[in-house]
């Protein structure tokens, strides 16, 4: 009897079907390295038709699968939970169409975020959502997590830039979400909005129609350093309180500044500052003069130590270099990095940060902060050695308490990184059992058999019962001899 791997190899060939144990280690985790589990196999489809064929094979055999792009997710989204086949979409990386008049692009899910902007740069267009990992993360992954980025304060999240998507459902059927004229038909359900942020649990999008934004005529970037974090956070509230709408409002704390300045991402940030605030405006030159002037007034009112302003592309790139490279610079502090993603109201930033630093001290962990201040989207970073089980346990406990604090302050456990496996046990902090049941019913509408990225987002009360089926399923996928 043919195994599932035999069927997948017959479909895609041996070069696009990986199942040797050593090779599978490359897919055992994403950016959330606390959770590791290798898949049973990895397949590399290159078209919508091939994705359909793969899912039909898996559905027929009752085999769970996990969609995956670049693996930059920070919550365990594309990491298997139990025996699964990873459907790797990195080879589906073509820009299929660009409509410069309607300002849209049709892309495959494996297109790298920044590559899309590069592709349309000659048209004075760009793709606005810009996660810090934009040079490597993919559009398909951005859709799965509803990713944001530093410029989401003005331009919004991924969902705000979606027009339509071709989705392969878990049984191999095809669904078209959205329309040529927008993400939902008149008086219709916004199924595209529901799909975006579903973390790969509803199906696999194989073609994505996104909005493109017109390049602004001018950009002004300012960097202010402060003697304390409180002043930096209050400056953010005052900027927004004046009715200004910057494209970005980003804060880095002193520990992050020092890590950045000691790395290849060195940007010339003052290492004696407790915090730096990066503010960017875009628009007409005349407007920027006024906005930059008001921002300088706010900086002065909060006793900024130093103010820099970039008016040319080279200086702007320098100021952004440290912010974009902050997570990479953390590699200087330890072997592993746990990047959290809690959200609080902007007016609670000071209280939240004081609590976060106290939690870090309580659990003796190395903690740094870099975050989207305009949205109150905090990214506490805990550096640790994942080989040390005792240290890892302290890190996990500190992370739980940080997210619990965010909820207590009226916020959320996630702003853009998703729930995955990282925050699955935090969901009851925000939602009642009745709420979680509604979410589960919506999920079943897309995935009746529960094969699509199982064990993610929603707490699973039947996990023990499911695990009893694993030996038989492993045998179906790999064959009886391999399973032994």
N, C-alpha and C positions, 0 to 999 in steps of 0.2 A: 504493500500500500504506500502511495506517495505521501511524504510528509509535506507540511505547509511550505517549508523552505524549498523543497523540490519544485513545488508549483510556482513559487516566486522566482526561482532561478530560471525555470522554463519561460516565464514571462519576460523577465528583465535581463537574464544572462548572469553568469557568475561574477562579473566585474561590478554589477550594481546590486548584488545581494551579499551582505557580509554576515557571517555567523561564527567565525572563529573566535574563541574566547579572548585571546590577546587583542585582536582588532577591536572588539566591542568595548574595551576600556575607554576609548575616546568618547563614548556616548553614555558613560555611567553617571554624569552629573552635568548641571549647567553652572551658572555663576553662584548658585547656592550650594557650596561644596559640602555642607553638613549632611545633606541627603545624597547618597550614592547608591546606585543599583544599575548594573549593566542590563541591556535588553537581551532578548533571545536572538534577535537578528536586526539588521538595519537594511532598508531598501532605499533605492535612489530613483524614483520616477522622474520623468522629464516632461510630462505633458498631463493635461487633464484626463485624457483617455487612459493613460497608464495609472494615474492615481485611482480612477474608478475601478480598473481591473484589480489593482492591489487590494482595495478595500472589499471588493466582492469575494476575493479568496479568503481574506481574514474573517469577514462576516459569516461566510458559509461554514467555516471551521470554528466559529466562536472564539476567535483569538483577539484579545485587546491590542490596541495600537496607540502610539504616541506621535503626534505631529511634531516636527522639529525644524527650526531654521538654523540660525547661527549659534544657538546655545548660549547667548548672552543673557538670557532671563536670570533674574536674581531671586526667584522664589520656588525653584524646583519644578516649574511648569512642564518642561520637556524631558523630565527625568522619569523613568518607569517606576511604577509602584506594583510590584509583582511581575510575573512573566508577561512580557509585551514585545511587540515588534515596533521599532522606531521607523516612521516614514519620514525620511530626510529630504527636505525640499530645496536644499542649497543649489542643486543643479537647475532648478527652474528659476533662472536668474535673468530673464530677458525683459527689456522694455518693449512691449508689443506695439504700442501706438502712442503718439503725442498729438493732442489737438490744441494748437497754440491759440486758436480763436476762442474756443470754449474753456481754455486753460484747464485741461485735464490730461491724465496719462493712464494708460492701461498697462499694468505690470504683472509679472508673475511674482509669487510670494517670496522667492529667494533673492529678489533685487535688493541690494544693500541700500539703506536709507540715503546715505550721502551720495551714492552713485546716481540716484535719480536726479538730485539737484545738479550734479555735474553734467548729466545727460541733456538737461534743458537750459543750462546756463547761457548758451548762445542766443536764447530766445528772451533773455531778461526775465526768466521765471525761476522759481525754486519750489521745493516741497517743504512746507513750514515746520511740521513736527520734527524736533531735533534732539532725540535722546543723547545722553553723553556718550553712548556707545555707537553713535550714528555712522561712524566710519566702518563698522563691522556688522551691526544688527540689521535685520532684514524687515522689509515692509510687511511680510506675512506675520512675523513675530510681533511687530508693532500693532497689527490688527488684533492679534490674539490677546495682547495685554492692555490694549488701548493706551499705548505709550504716550508720554508727553515730552518733557525736555525743558531746558532753560527758557525757551521762548513761548511756552504754553500760557504764560500769564496774559499775553495779548492775543495769541493766535489759536489757543485751544489745544485739545488733545487730538489723537488720531481720528476719533469718531467724527470730529468736526470737519475732516478733510476727506471723508469717504463718500463716494457717489454710488458705487455698486460693487458686487462681488459674485463671482461664480464659485459655488460651494459644492464640494462632493460630500454628501451625507454619509454616515457610517456604513450604510448598506450598499454604497456605490451609486446611489441615485444622484442626479444633478439638480441643483436648485439655483435660481437666479435671484439674488437679493438686491433690492434697489432698482432704479430705473435710469434710463438715459437722462431724464430731467431732474433726478434727485434720489436721495436714499430711500424714499418711500412713495408709493402711489397716493393720489388724492384719497383721503378718508381711509387709507390702508394702514396696516400695522407696520411699525418701523422694525422689521425683522433684521435689517442690517445693523441698526443700533443695538439690538439684543445680541446679535452675533459678535459684534466688536467688544472685546474684553471678556469673552467666554473662555479664554485660556485654552483653546484647542479641545474643548469638551463637547462641541456641537458638530464638528466636521472639519474639513480642510478646504480653505479657500485657495483656488488655483489660478484665478485671475482677479485683479483688484483694480477698480477704476477710482483714482484719487484726484482731488482738486489740486491744482498748482496755483501758487501765489505770485503776483507780479513783484519784481524786485523794487524796493523803495528807492527813491532818488538819492537819499542821503541817510547815513547812520552816524550816531554819536554815542560813544561808549565812555563811561566814567567809572573810576575806581576810587573809593574812599577807604582809608584805614582808620580804625578806632581803637581807643585804649581799653574798651570793654565791650562785651557782646551786647549788653543792654542798649547801649547807644546805637549800635548798628541796627538792631531790631526796631527800635523806636523811629529811627530814620526811615525805615521801610514803611511803617504805618503812616508817617507824616507825608511821604511822597504820594502814597495812594490817597490819603486824606485830602490832598490838594486837588484831586481830580485828574492827576497825571496818570497816563497808561503806558508805562514803559513796555518794551518788547520783552525785557528780562530784568529780574531782580534776584541776584544770587549772593549768598553769604558763605564764606569759608572761615573756620575758626583758626586759632593760632597753631594748633597741632597739625592741621591740614596744610597751612601755609608753609610751615617748616619742612614737612615731608615733600611738598611740591618743589620748594626752592633747593632741596638737596637732590632732586631728580632731573631727568632729561626734560621734564616739563617746566623747568625754571622759567618764571615769567617776570621776575623783578618785584614780587610782592614784598612789602616790609615785614621782616621776620619778628620785629618787636611789637607788632600790632596784635591785639587780642582777636580782632576780626577785620576782614575786608568785605566791603559791599560793592558788587559789580552791577551797574545799572546801564541798560542800553535802550536808546530811543531810535526809532526809524520813521521816516516821513519826509516832508518838505523841509528844505534847509532853514527857511524862516521860522518854522514851527519849532525846529530842534534848538535853535538859539534860545528861544524863550523857555523851553522845557529844561534844557541843560542849566540855564541860569537859575530857575527855581530849585532844581536839585542841588546845585551848589549852595544855595541859601539854607536848605535843609541840612546838608552836611555841616555847614558852619555852625548852625544852631545846636547841633549835637556834638560839637567840639571834635570834628574830624582831625586826625593828626596830619593827614596828607591827602591831597586830591590830585588825581591824574585824569586827563581827558584825551581820548584818542579821536582824531578826526580823519586819519588816513587808514587804508586797509592794513598796512603793515603793523601799525601800533595797535589797531583793534585786535588783530590776530595774537599779538603778544599778550594783551590783557586777558584774552579768552584762553590762551594756551594752558595756564595753570588750572583754570576751572574745568576745562574739558579733560585735562590729564590727571585730575585729582585722584580718581579711583585707581588709576595705574600707579600713581606715586605711592599709594598705600602698601605696595609690594615691598617697600623698603623697611616696613615696620615688622612684618611677620610673614609666615608662609601662606596664611589664609585670611580672607576678609568676608565678614558678614555685613552686608549692606541692608539696613532697615529702611522702611518706607512709610512711616507714620505721618499722619496729617493732623494739624491742629488749626483752630481759627487764628488768623494773623495776629490778633490782639493778645493771643496766649503764647506767642513764641518765647518770650522771656521766661515765663513760668515753666513752659515745657522743657526748655534747654537746661534750666537750673535742675529740674527733676531728672533729666537724662544724665547729666554729669554726676549727680548724686548716686544714681543707680550704677553707673560705671565704677565709681569709687567703692561702693558697697560690695561689688562682685570682683573687684581687683582686675578689671579688664582694661585694655588699651582702647580708648574711645576717642574718635574724632568726629567733626560735624561739617558737612557741606550740603547746602540745601537750597531749594527753590523758595526763597523767602516771601515772594509776592503771593504765593499760593498757600503758604504755611505747610508745604510738603517737605518734611524733614528727612534727611538721609544720615542718621547716625551710623558711623562705620566702626565696627569692632574688629580689630586686628588680633589674630590668635594663631596658635599652632594646632592644626587639625589632627596631628598625630598624638596630641596630649588629650586623653579622654576626660580627665578631670577639668582641664581648662575649657574644653569644648562644652562641657555641661554647664559651667558658669556663664559662658557666652550665651547659650540658649536661654538660660534663666533670665539673664539681663535683658535679652531681646524681648522675651515675653513681658517683662515688667515695663519696658519702654512703650510697647504697643498698648498695654493696658492703661498706662498713663495718658497716652494720646486720646483714647476713647473717653476716659474720665474727664478730659478737658473739652469734650464736645467734638472730638475729631474722629478719625477713621484709622483702621489698621493698614490701609494701603491707598496711595494716591495714583501710582502708575506701574508698580512692579508686579501687581497681582497677588493672588492668594497662594496658588500652587499647593505645595505640601508645607511650605514654611509657616503659613499662617492659618492652616486649615483648622487647628484647634483654637484659634482666636475668634473664629466666626461667631460663636455664641456670646462673645463680649458685645457684639453689635446687633445680633439678630435673635429673635425668639424662635422656638421650634416651629411655630406656624409659618414664620417668614422663610425659614430654611426649607420647609416642605414645599412652599410655592416655587422656590428656585429649583428644587429637585424635579417638580412636575414640568417646568419649562424645559429643563434639560432633557427629560424623557421624550418630550415632543420632537426633539431633534435626534435623539439617540436612545431608541426604545430598548435595545439590548445591553446598554451600559458598556460598550466596547471602546468608546472614544475617550482616550486619556483618563481612565478610571483612577479613583483615589485622589482626585484634585478638587480644590475649591470647597466642596461641601463635605462635612464630616460624614463618614460612612459607617453606619451602625452594623452592617452585615459583613465587615471585612474578614472576621474570623471564618465565617461560613464560606466566603469566596476562596480563602486560602486553601481550603480542603480540596478544591478542584484543580489546584495548580499542577500536581504531578501528572495528571492525565492530559492536561493542556500542553505541558512541556513536551510530552511524548508526541502529541499531534503535530507540534510545530517542528521539532527537530528529528523526529523518528525515534522509535523505541531504543535503538542502540545508543544514540547520542544522549538521550535522556538519562540512561543509566550511567 
